[in-house]
Amino acid sequence: MRIDGMWYLCDDGITRPIIVGEMQAADEGWRRVLFLVDTGADQTVLSADVLADLALAAMPAAVAVEGAGGQVNTAALDTQLRLTCDAGMHVVFKGQFAASVDHHSLDMSVLGRDITNHFALLVDRAQEVVCLVGQRHRCVVEPCQRHRIIESCTAGIIPGDSRRHLLAYSRPP
């Protein structure tokens, strides 16, 4: 399974990695949500705009959310997050999600490691790749023509797995 994202030009002129998902609203319909892929975020946090759009009953947050800009006032929502796979199937995460209550503290919803840890996460600006990779897919890293192989090692990722993994670096021409 592969869930593709994209590099998205934000309002501030900076291009960021995002995954498009959907959140279930109070009317049981699904609302499209852009999620910033944040490898440093412990948990997924919805923006205040998404909180308002979902119109769900908010509960006091059980855990404080803090980031580079300081602590964020949040509420907790019982809902579902749905991501669409390359085959058109859906992966659904049901549970309690944090949502910012302040419209100025979070411009975009954040996809945190509570979700991304279920996948291999690829964020490669040079190759324009943003994706989550799950079952029945694997990643292969290969050197391209301008790379020089500097080390080869045997990895014991899976017991009995003797595949060779290549480490490479770019050398200026």
Secondary structure, DSSP 8 states (H G I E B T S, - for coil): -EEE-EEEE-TTS-EEEEEEEEEE-TTS-EEEEEEEE-TT-SS-EE-HHHHHHHT---EE-SS-EEETTEEE-EEEEEEEEEEE-TTS-EEEEEEEEEEES-TTT-SSEEE-HHHHTTSEEEEETTTTEEEEE-TT--------TTEEEEEEEE--SSTT---EEEEEEE---
